[in-house]
Amino acid sequence: MGKSSTFAAAKQKSVVMNSAITAVHIAGVLLTVALLLAVSWWSGRKVKDARGFITGGSSGTWLVGGALLGTMAGGQSTIGTAQLAFCYGLSAWWFTLGAAFGSLLLGWVYAGPLRRSGCGTLLEVVGRKYGRKVETVGSLLCMLGIFISIVSQVLSSGAMIGSFFGVPMLWASVAGAVLIMLFVLFGGIRSAGVSGIVKLVLLYFISLAAGVIVWHLAGGYSGLRDGLDAVYASPAVSGMNGLADAESIHRRYGSLVARGAFKDLGGCLSLMLGVVSTQTYAQCIWSASTTRHARRGALICAICLPIIGAACTLVGIYMRGHYVTADEFAAMRQAGETLPAGMGVIADSAQAFPSFILRHLPSWLGGIMLGTLLINILGCGSGLSLGVATILVRDVYGNVWRRAASWSQLKLMRWSIVGVLVAAVAVALLCSNSFINDLGFLSLGLRAVSILLPLSFALWRPDRVGARLLLVAMVTGVAAMLMAKFLSLPGDAVYYGLAVELLILLCPRFQKN
């Protein structure tokens, strides 16, 4: 290949298992984090009451798009996509594709009815039609789903901070939670939107840069294929991954449905429904000054997400072709195999994107990229934390202290965020790393089953079902979803929950007269 000298030089640096982060990397991370914190503080100075904290007042198209992107493009959209691409190739793209479709559905189908409802939360929309009991139960179920995602963001931020500075997981997670808290605490959804615009620019910069560099290092599509063939030439590695020949390798990494059409397309649909059912994303829609701005902001987010996902997918495939995990390396040594020249070792597949940045990019650029990835996780965590706090204040606390002054609600909102993040750190420390991979799917499923159908009926067919039937359907649907999850039934568990819930709501015997 014509670019062999550059390619070989880049690969020679990757034989060492752990690459030390340099002072330039740390400076880039700290400067990037400081920039986003400053933007969040500056944009939050105008927030004077709870309404401005929750909805942002009157955001334009770019603020809406920035807020949506800032809360959707978290650790799973970047680091998680690269990790899945490391194992399955192009099918990793479905995560950002599903989120993009969900953004379009939220903006172009639900935005108008939601804004005309005059409500501030999704469950408030349901509660106005079906009563306080349905609202409270739905709020708790929905809040649980979002909280699970916050736990995953705390774990992701803790893992990155720990790898940067070599601190224990406890203090790294606490530091990540504190940074998430600072992001949102003083500005609410407006700070998420303004910082989201800055993050949008940074994400595009690092995504396009990473994609171009990967393409150059690999020597194009054929180079990526050759790298995959080389790493799976090891019987130990191919045996661990169930890939016996070149045809099976290329079929897995070159297919959008490598894990099966039912599973991959189902995952896409699960993400789409989860976006519509999430309070955090609905707040971005409510923050818009007009419905037109809300729809355009959703469109911007839908355009940006797949491009970011495509770049992260390329990085994951490239790293698979030039690295083995620590477990695979141990299996090679046990089988008497040696590591091929130029082949590197990483701790696990989750380190694909950070390791690419540390080992293949100039330190100054790597520092900016690492800082942006960290900001990516923190921004997503801040938006989700705001969503849970809003549900607590508006849908749970509000049933008790409904006449609290606006300034009291703002104080309660901020203390709720603190409490949510303290709880998230505690739960995160109890979870093993293997559990992180399931958090996102479980979270999205719980949100969709808890709110999607009740919200849709409340917006378009409020008289079709009664409050008692709706409450039974919500609880039964969540129970069915959890049962399908624990029994490992085929497909995504969310569909079992939605199917049971829909059957109950549409059954003529139980419909409201």
C-alpha positions in Angstrom: 0.0 0.0 0.0 1.3 3.5 -0.9 0.9 5.0 2.5 2.8 2.2 4.3 5.4 4.4 5.9 2.9 6.6 7.7 0.7 3.7 8.5 3.6 1.6 9.9 4.9 4.5 12.0 1.4 5.0 13.5 1.1 1.3 14.2 4.5 0.9 15.8 3.5 3.2 18.6 0.5 0.9 19.5 2.3 -2.2 20.7 2.4 -0.9 24.3 -0.8 -1.8 26.1 -1.2 1.4 28.1 -0.3 4.8 26.6 0.4 7.5 29.2 -1.6 10.6 28.9 0.7 13.7 28.5 0.6 17.1 30.0 -0.6 18.4 26.6 -3.5 16.0 26.7 -4.5 17.1 30.2 -4.2 20.7 29.3 -6.5 20.1 26.3 -9.1 18.3 28.5 -9.1 20.9 31.2 -9.3 23.8 28.7 -12.2 22.2 26.9 -14.1 21.5 30.1 -13.5 25.0 31.4 -14.8 26.4 28.1 -18.1 24.5 28.4 -18.5 25.3 32.1 -18.0 29.0 31.3 -20.6 28.9 28.5 -23.0 27.1 30.8 -22.5 29.7 33.6 -22.8 32.7 31.1 -25.9 31.4 29.5 -27.5 30.6 32.9 -27.1 34.1 34.3 -30.5 35.2 32.9 -32.4 32.4 34.6 -34.4 34.0 37.4 -37.3 31.5 38.0 -38.3 27.9 37.7 -40.0 28.3 34.4 -36.8 29.7 32.8 -34.7 27.0 34.4 -37.0 24.2 33.0 -37.8 25.5 29.6 -35.2 28.1 28.8 -37.7 30.8 28.0 -37.6 31.4 24.2 -34.9 29.4 22.5 -34.3 29.7 18.8 -33.6 26.9 16.3 -29.9 26.5 17.1 -30.5 26.5 20.9 -33.1 23.8 20.5 -30.9 21.8 18.2 -28.0 22.3 20.6 -30.0 21.2 23.6 -31.3 18.1 21.8 -27.8 17.1 20.6 -26.2 17.9 23.9 -28.5 15.5 25.7 -28.7 12.7 23.0 -25.0 12.5 22.0 -23.7 11.1 25.2 -21.3 8.4 26.0 -23.3 5.7 24.2 -23.5 7.7 21.0 -19.7 8.1 20.8 -17.7 5.8 23.0 -20.5 3.2 23.0 -20.8 3.3 19.2 -17.1 2.8 18.7 -17.2 0.0 21.2 -20.0 -1.8 19.3 -18.3 -1.2 16.0 -15.2 -2.8 17.4 -17.2 -6.0 17.9 -19.9 -5.8 15.1 -19.0 -3.2 12.5 -21.5 -1.1 10.7 -24.5 -2.3 12.8 -23.2 0.0 15.5 -24.6 2.9 13.5 -28.2 2.1 14.4 -27.8 3.7 17.8 -27.4 7.2 16.4 -29.7 6.5 13.4 -32.5 5.5 15.9 -31.9 8.6 18.0 -32.1 10.7 14.8 -35.4 9.1 13.8 -36.7 9.8 17.3 -35.7 13.4 17.0 -37.7 13.8 13.8 -40.7 12.0 15.3 -40.6 14.2 18.3 -40.2 17.4 16.4 -42.6 16.8 13.5 -45.3 14.7 15.0 -45.4 15.5 18.7 -44.0 19.1 19.0 -47.2 20.9 18.0 -49.6 19.0 20.3 -47.2 19.1 23.2 -46.7 22.9 22.9 -50.4 23.5 22.5 -51.1 21.5 25.7 -49.7 24.3 27.9 -48.0 21.7 30.1 -44.4 21.5 31.3 -43.9 17.8 31.5 -45.0 14.7 29.5 -46.8 13.3 32.6 -48.5 16.6 33.2 -50.1 16.1 29.8 -51.3 12.7 30.8 -52.4 13.8 34.3 -54.6 16.6 33.0 -56.6 14.0 31.0 -56.5 11.1 33.4 -55.9 12.4 36.9 -53.2 12.8 39.5 -52.8 9.1 40.3 -52.0 8.1 36.7 -49.6 11.1 36.5 -47.7 10.1 39.7 -47.4 6.4 38.8 -46.2 7.3 35.3 -43.8 9.8 36.7 -42.1 7.3 39.0 -41.8 4.7 36.2 -40.5 7.3 33.7 -38.1 8.7 36.3 -36.7 5.3 36.9 -35.9 4.9 33.2 -34.1 8.2 33.0 -32.3 7.6 36.3 -30.8 4.4 34.8 -29.3 6.5 32.0 -27.8 9.0 34.5 -26.1 6.1 36.2 -24.5 5.0 32.9 -23.3 8.6 32.3 -21.8 8.7 35.8 -20.0 5.4 35.1 -18.8 6.6 31.7 -17.5 9.9 33.0 -15.9 8.1 36.0 -14.2 5.7 33.6 -12.8 8.5 31.5 -11.6 10.6 34.4 -10.0 7.6 36.0 -8.1 6.8 32.8 -7.0 10.4 32.5 -5.7 11.0 36.0 -5.3 7.5 37.4 -7.7 8.0 40.3 -9.9 5.3 41.9 -13.3 4.7 40.5 -15.0 6.2 43.6 -13.4 9.6 43.3 -13.6 9.6 39.5 -17.3 9.0 39.7 -17.8 11.7 42.3 -15.8 14.1 40.1 -17.9 13.2 37.1 -21.1 13.8 39.1 -19.9 17.1 40.4 -19.1 18.3 36.8 -22.5 17.1 35.6 -24.0 19.1 38.5 -22.1 22.3 37.6 -23.1 22.0 34.0 -26.8 22.2 34.6 -27.2 23.6 38.1 -26.8 27.3 37.3 -28.5 27.4 33.9 -31.0 24.6 33.5 -32.1 23.8 29.9 -30.8 27.1 28.6 -27.2 26.3 29.6 -27.7 22.8 28.0 -28.7 24.5 24.8 -25.9 27.0 24.5 -23.3 24.6 25.6 -24.9 22.1 23.2 -24.2 24.5 20.3 -20.5 24.7 21.3 -20.4 21.0 21.7 -22.0 20.5 18.3 -19.1 22.4 16.7 -16.6 20.4 18.8 -18.2 17.1 18.1 -18.3 17.7 14.4 -14.7 18.8 14.5 -13.4 15.7 16.3 -15.8 13.3 14.4 -14.8 14.5 10.9 -11.1 14.7 12.0 -11.2 11.2 13.4 -13.0 9.9 10.2 -10.5 11.5 7.9 -7.5 10.3 9.9 -8.9 6.7 10.1 -9.4 6.7 6.4 -5.9 7.9 5.8 -4.2 5.5 8.3 -6.1 2.5 7.0 -5.6 3.4 3.3 -9.3 3.4 2.6 -12.0 0.7 2.6 -9.6 -2.1 1.4 -7.2 -1.2 4.3 -10.0 -1.6 6.8 -10.8 -5.0 5.4 -7.2 -6.1 5.4 -6.9 -5.1 9.1 -9.9 -7.2 10.0 -8.4 -10.2 8.1 -5.1 -9.7 9.9 -6.5 -9.6 13.5 -8.7 -12.6 12.9 -5.9 -14.6 11.4 -5.3 -15.6 15.0 -7.2 -18.8 15.8 -7.5 -17.7 19.4 -9.1 -14.4 18.5 -11.3 -15.8 15.8 -12.4 -18.6 18.1 -13.4 -16.2 20.9 -15.5 -14.1 18.5 -17.0 -17.0 16.5 -15.6 -16.0 13.2 -14.1 -18.9 11.2 -13.3 -17.4 7.8 -13.0 -14.2 5.8 -16.5 -14.4 4.5 -18.0 -14.5 8.0 -15.7 -11.6 9.1 -16.7 -9.4 6.2 -20.4 -10.3 6.6 -20.4 -9.3 10.2 -18.4 -6.0 9.9 -19.9 -4.9 6.6 -23.6 -5.5 7.4 -26.0 -3.1 9.0 -27.9 -6.1 10.5 -24.9 -8.1 11.7 -26.7 -9.2 14.9 -29.8 -10.1 13.0 -32.4 -7.8 11.4 -35.0 -8.4 14.2 -32.5 -7.3 16.8 -30.8 -4.4 15.0 -33.9 -2.9 13.5 -35.7 -3.5 16.8 -32.9 -1.6 18.6 -33.4 1.3 16.2 -37.1 1.4 16.9 -36.6 1.1 20.6 -34.4 4.2 20.5 -36.8 6.1 18.4 -39.7 5.5 20.8 -37.5 6.2 23.8 -36.6 9.6 22.5 -40.3 10.6 22.1 -40.9 9.3 25.7 -38.2 11.2 27.4 -38.9 14.3 29.5 -35.4 15.7 28.8 -36.0 15.9 25.0 -39.5 17.2 25.4 -38.1 20.1 27.5 -36.0 21.1 24.5 -39.2 21.2 22.4 -41.0 23.3 25.0 -38.0 25.7 25.2 -38.4 26.8 21.6 -40.0 30.2 21.0 -42.2 28.8 18.3 -43.2 25.4 17.0 -41.3 26.1 13.8 -38.1 26.6 15.7 -38.7 23.4 17.6 -39.1 21.4 14.4 -36.0 23.0 12.8 -34.0 22.3 15.9 -35.1 18.7 15.9 -34.1 18.5 12.2 -30.6 19.8 13.0 -30.2 17.2 15.6 -31.4 14.5 13.3 -28.9 15.5 10.6 -25.9 15.8 13.0 -26.3 12.5 15.0 -25.8 10.0 12.1 -22.7 11.8 10.9 -21.2 11.6 14.4 -22.2 8.0 14.6 -20.6 7.1 11.2 -17.3 8.6 12.3 -17.3 6.7 15.6 -18.2 3.5 13.7 -15.2 4.0 11.4 -12.9 4.4 14.5 -14.2 1.2 16.0 -13.7 -0.8 12.9 -10.2 0.6 12.4 -9.2 -0.2 16.0 -10.6 -3.8 15.7 -8.2 -4.3 12.8 -5.2 -3.2 14.7 -5.8 -4.1 18.3 -6.8 -7.1 20.5 -8.3 -6.8 23.9 -6.5 -7.9 27.1 -8.6 -11.1 27.3 -7.9 -12.0 23.6 -4.2 -11.4 24.2 -4.2 -13.7 27.2 -5.9 -16.4 25.1 -3.3 -15.9 22.4 -0.5 -16.4 24.8 -2.2 -19.5 26.3 -2.5 -21.0 22.8 1.2 -20.3 22.2 0.6 -17.5 19.7 2.6 -14.3 19.5 1.3 -10.8 18.9 1.9 -9.9 15.3 4.2 -6.9 14.6 2.4 -3.6 14.8 -0.6 -5.1 16.6 -1.6 -3.3 19.8 -3.4 -4.3 23.0 -6.2 -2.4 24.7 -7.9 -3.2 28.0 -11.3 -3.8 26.5 -13.5 -2.8 23.6 -14.8 0.2 25.5 -11.4 1.8 25.2 -11.5 1.8 21.4 -12.2 5.5 20.9 -10.0 6.9 23.8 -7.1 4.6 22.8 -7.4 5.8 19.2 -7.1 9.4 20.3 -4.2 8.7 22.7 -2.1 6.6 20.3 -2.8 7.9 16.8 -3.2 11.6 17.1 -1.0 14.6 18.0 -1.2 15.5 21.7 -2.8 18.9 21.2 -5.6 17.5 19.0 -6.0 14.4 21.2 -6.4 16.7 24.3 -9.3 18.6 22.6 -10.9 15.3 21.5 -10.7 13.8 24.9 -12.1 16.9 26.5 -14.9 16.9 24.0 -15.8 13.3 24.7 -15.8 14.0 28.4 -18.0 17.1 27.8 -20.2 14.9 25.7 -20.9 12.6 28.6 -21.3 15.4 31.1 -23.7 17.3 28.9 -25.9 14.2 28.4 -25.8 13.5 32.1 -26.8 17.1 32.9 -29.8 17.1 30.6 -31.0 13.8 32.0 -30.6 15.0 35.6 -32.6 18.1 34.8 -35.3 15.8 33.3 -35.6 13.7 36.5 -35.5 16.8 38.7 -38.3 18.4 36.6 -40.5 15.3 37.0 -39.9 15.3 40.8 -40.7 18.9 41.2 -43.6 19.2 38.8 -45.2 15.8 38.9 -44.3 14.4 42.4 -43.6 17.3 44.7 -46.1 19.4 42.9 -48.9 17.2 44.2 -48.0 18.3 47.7 -46.6 21.8 47.3 -48.5 23.0 44.3 -48.7 26.6 45.5 -45.0 27.0 46.1 -43.5 30.3 44.8 -41.5 30.2 41.6 -38.3 31.0 43.5 -39.0 28.1 45.9 -39.5 25.7 42.9 -36.2 26.8 41.5 -34.4 26.1 44.8 -36.2 22.7 45.0 -35.2 22.0 41.4 -31.5 22.6 42.1 -31.5 20.5 45.3 -33.3 17.7 43.5 -30.5 17.6 40.9 -28.0 17.3 43.7 -29.9 14.5 45.3 -30.4 12.6 42.0 -26.6 12.7 41.3 -25.7 11.6 44.8 -28.0 8.7 44.3 -26.6 8.0 40.8 -23.0 7.8 42.2 -24.1 5.4 44.9 -25.9 3.1 42.4 -23.0 3.4 39.9 -20.5 2.1 42.5 -22.7 -0.9 43.0 -22.8 -1.8 39.3 -20.2 -3.8 37.5 -18.9 -2.8 34.1 -20.7 -5.6 32.4 -24.0 -4.1 33.5 -23.3 -0.8 31.7 -24.0 -2.3 28.3 -27.6 -3.0 29.3 -28.4 0.3 31.0 -29.3 2.2 27.9 -31.7 -0.4 26.4 -33.4 -0.9 29.8 -33.7 2.8 30.3 -35.2 3.5 26.9 -37.6 0.6 27.2 -38.9 1.8 30.6 -39.5 5.3 29.2 -41.3 4.1 26.1 -43.6 1.6 28.0 -44.3 4.1 30.8 -45.3 7.1 28.7 -45.6 6.6 24.9 -49.1 5.1 24.6 -50.6 7.1 27.5 -49.2 10.3 26.1 -50.4 9.5 22.6 -53.9 8.8 23.8 -53.9 11.9 25.9 -52.9 14.1 22.9 -55.2 12.6 20.2 -57.8 10.2 21.7 -58.3 11.2 25.4 -61.9 9.8 25.5 -61.1 6.4 24.2 -59.9 4.9 27.5 -60.5 5.5 31.2 -58.0 6.4 33.9 -58.2 3.1 35.7 -57.6 1.1 32.6 -54.7 3.3 31.6 -53.1 2.8 35.0 -53.5 -1.0 34.7 -52.0 -0.9 31.2 -49.0 1.1 32.3 -48.1 -1.1 35.2 -48.8 -4.4 33.3 -46.8 -3.2 30.3 -43.7 -2.4 32.5 -44.1 -5.8 34.2 -44.3 -7.6 30.9 -41.2 -5.8 29.6 -39.2 -6.6 32.7 -40.3 -10.3 32.5 -39.2 -10.5 28.9 -35.9 -9.0 29.8 -35.2 -11.4 32.7 -36.3 -14.4 30.6 -34.2 -13.3 27.7 -37.0 -13.6 25.2 -36.2 -13.0 21.5 -36.0 -9.4 20.3 -36.1 -6.2 22.4 -38.0 -6.5 25.7 -39.7 -3.1 25.0 -41.9 -4.7 22.3 -43.4 -7.2 24.8 -44.3 -4.4 27.1 -45.8 -2.2 24.4 -47.7 -5.1 22.9 -49.3 -6.0 26.3 -50.1 -2.4 27.0 -51.6 -1.8 23.6 -53.8 -5.0 23.8 -55.2 -3.8 27.1 -55.9 -0.3 25.9 -57.5 -1.4 22.6 -59.5 -4.3 23.9 -63.2 -3.4 23.2 -64.3 -5.1 26.5 -62.4 -2.6 28.6 -62.7 0.6 26.6 -64.5 3.5 28.1 -68.0 4.1 26.9 
